[in-house]
Structures are given as structure tokens and as C-alpha cells.
């Protein structure tokens, strides 16, 4: 079992003072993976920046031109109050998008069985024509389109377990029946999208599965959702590649949300996703980092993903769990009804 490990030292260069999406996130992950010998057990890759051709697979020419002009003239752009393009952001964001492309190459060329992509800035909020939610280019959408256009992959399943809804990923594939987008997210919460009845449009109708979870749910609820919904979605769709938007901000100790997943609960989800990949697509699965703003729980969670991808039985949860809601049955039944599961 070979696990590709994609990261780059330049991911620390995008640095907005006092921002939750900060370079310390990368440093904490790198430190843990190195100290526990996990990085040495994976096959390291250094990605190249995504080209215009790559970015245009999902983003508009006008958006790229806007960013290029700012980069050329050395000024910043404030897309939203918390999403600011600094002069050095564009190259870092291109490099982040390049991480997913690198992972796809590693899997499709037979050099690795699965992949762990540790990049920043994240991507799942970025829409075709704008940055938002700390995200500038939609890394997972670009990697998905790259897999389809370069390697002929016909069916990609994206599972987004970041606590915030991946509105950008949803928008990009909303009318597409070749990409199954499945999202578990706290609701209500930023960005306010991801309702149960947002299921796609046109030929993509039914290929967006949103599971909006009230605050306070944790390990038991998420395990039920995976068993009763996400496994069934995968069985119906039969993906050839599974891509994960991996956000650790649904952990109970994350500062930006109010869910109650523990690291043990996250490990269960990761293990289920890896099993799905083994059953449906010869183990081809790529975990791509999104959110997670407590650097201790984030790093430990990523370490647990590395263990799982490498085939280890072990995981670590030094933080434990809190009591959590488990009244999830009504929501599960509604999702199953909407999607005929």
C-alpha cells in the first residue's frame, strides 16, 4: 500500500494577521507527521502551481484576469471581510490547487494507491467567479475536472465533511451527473447554503446530497449518517474515484463551529470512506485538507488519516469526547426520502 503525501513549504506564505486560516495550521501538521514517522512512510510529492489551463476547468477567465491584475500591480483584493487576496496569495493558491492535481497524477499513473493532500489556502467555498470563505481556487473541483478531462474518469464522488457547507463545490457541479457531491455540515452556519432540497438541477438533479445537521451532534449521529445514507449513495453511484474535502472544524473543540465530533468519530468516518474506495474504485481515494482551526486537533486528525491510508489499525484521540445529541433519525429519513435511498 503506497500513500502519496503532497505538500509544499511555501504554503506558509499566505498570511493574514490574526486570521484563523493561518500558517500555524501547516506547521502543526508537518510537525506531527514528521515526529511520528508518518511522513517518512508515505511517498512524498512536491506539487507545481496550477496553470491557467487547470484553473479554467472550473473558474472564469474574468476572475483569473482580476487576480492577475492585482498580482501584477502588487495590490490586494478584499473579496469578503475575511477573504483577502494579498500580493503573495495568488501563487500560494495556485500551488494549493496544484496539490490536488499532483495527487490525481500519482493515483492515475499507478505510483500510489491513495493520497493525502496537505495544502492551504483551502478551496471548497470558492465559486467559479469569486473567492470567499478563506478560499481562492476550488482545489477539489479542479482536481476532479482534471481527473475527468486528462484521465477519462467518468464518475467522481466528492464527500465534504467540513463543518461548513462546500457551496463552491456544489455550485460548480450542480448540473453535472458525472460528479456526486455529498456534504455533511452544521446548519444553520456560514455560508447559509446546503439545504436538504438543494439536490442539483438539469441532468445533475439528484447528484447533490446535502445533510444539514443541527449543532450539537457528534460521533453517533455521523456514524448513522454514513451507514444509512452515504454508503447507499456510493452503492447507487458506483464511483471510480472518491475525493474528500477533509475539514476538522466539526470537532467539539474547534473555535468556529458547534458540532461535537471527536477524533475517534472522525477516524470512523475516514475508515468508512476508505472502505468505500476499496469496494467501489480499487482503493482510489484522495483526502484534501479544508478547514480545522484548532491546530492540535487538526494535526492529530490528519495524523489519523495518514494511519488509515497506510493500512494501520491504530488511531489517537488524546482529547476524548463530549456528550452529544443523537436525535438524527428524522433527518436521515428525510434525506432518504428526498433521494429515494
KAHUKA-V84521 format. One record per backbone hydrogen bond with DSSP energy under -1.0 kcal/mol. CO is the residue of the C=O (numbers start at 0). NH is the residue of the N-H. If there is no record, write none. Layout:
# KAHUKA-V84521
co = (CO/CO)
nh = (NH/NH)
This chain:
# KAHUKA-V84521
co = (1/1/2/3/4/5/7/8/9/15/19/21/22/23/24/25/26/27/28/29/30/31/32/32/33/42/44/50/51/53/54/54/59/60/61/62/63/64/65/66/67/68/69/76/82/82/84/85/87/88/89/90/91/92/93/93/96/97/98/99/100/101/102/103/104/105/105/106/113/114/115/116/122/123/123/127/129/131/134/136/137/138/139/140/141/142/143/144/145/146/146/154/155/156/157/158/159/162/164/165/166/167/168/172/173/177/179/180/181/182/184/188/194/196/198/198/200/201/203/206/208/210/212/215/216/217/218/219/220/221/222/223/224/224/225/228/229/230/231/232/233/240/241/242/243/243/244/245/249/250/257/260/261/262/263/264/265/266/267/268/269/270/271/272/273/274/275/276/276/280/283/284/285/286/287/290/293/294/295/296/297/298/299/300/301/302/303/304/305/306/307/324/325/327/328/329/330/331/332/333/334/335)
nh = (112/113/42/115/44/117/10/11/12/18/21/24/26/27/28/29/30/31/32/33/34/35/37/38/36/4/6/54/55/56/57/58/63/64/65/66/67/68/69/70/71/72/74/84/78/79/76/88/91/92/93/94/95/96/49/97/100/101/102/103/104/105/106/107/108/110/111/109/3/286/5/288/125/167/168/59/126/134/131/138/141/142/143/144/145/146/147/148/149/150/152/239/179/242/181/244/183/185/166/169/170/171/172/175/200/155/157/208/159/210/212/191/197/198/205/207/203/204/206/180/182/184/186/324/259/221/222/223/224/225/226/227/228/229/230/232/233/234/235/236/237/156/285/158/245/287/160/289/260/253/215/251/265/266/267/268/269/270/271/272/273/274/275/276/277/278/279/280/282/283/241/114/243/116/245/247/297/298/299/300/301/302/303/304/305/306/307/308/309/311/310/217/327/331/332/333/334/335/336/337/338/340)
